[in-house]
Amino acid sequence: MHSCFMSVSQDVFSRLIGALVPPVPDTTTAQEILDQVSAGPRDEAPPNAYVRALATIEPVDVGGRRMLHLTPKSGRKRSGSHLLYWHGGAYALPLTSGHWFIIGELLRRSGAEVWVPSYPLTPEHTVEEVLPVLDAVSA
């Protein structure tokens, strides 16, 4: 199931996204787009059962932001390997349940520890607030 998800064709992927995200008319103003983003979901999805089965999950504070540190459970861990997973969403959308399947596959296939930061979202926050988190995590 998960390998099929990872190999979805571009055409199918575009149709799936098109079904989930309505097109924005050309007449939409920047403020209207910001208002739509603000009205959308703001809470991050929690780790799913698949990820919880694969890893030990520990919340950590890094640079003043919450981050999840996922360590593969015994027999899966590849010593010294670390991945930083910055989810998509253009700093406007939170971590979704779909991201957790990707994170689960990263855990399963790599055996690496995975760090999943929670970063502030626009329009309430700016990129200047995100960059220090990236610096703190990357150090």
C-alpha positions, 0 to 999 in steps of 0.5 A: 500500500505505501509503495503504491502511494509513493509511486503515484503518477504525476497525472493521478497526483494532480487530479488528487490535489485538484479534488482536494484544493479548489482552484483560485479564480484569477480575480482573487486578491492577495488579501482574499487568499490570506483570508482563506489560508487563515480560515483553513485548518491550523492544527497539526495532525498527530502522528498516526498509528503506523508511525507510532508502531515504527518509532518512539516519539519524543517532544523536544524544544528547539529554538523555542519551538516544539519539535518531534524526535522520532527514533526507530524502534529496536531492530530498525535503527541505523546508528548515526543517521538523522533526517530533518523533515520540513513538511510542505505547506508554504509556511501557510498550512500545518502538518497533515495526516498525509505527511505522517505516511511519508514520515513513516516510510522515511523511518522504515526505509532509512532506519534514521532518526527523524526530526519533525519541527513545528513552525509558525504559520503565515499570515500570523507569523513571518519567515523571519520567525522560521529561520531561527528554528531552521538554524537551531535544528540544523546546528 
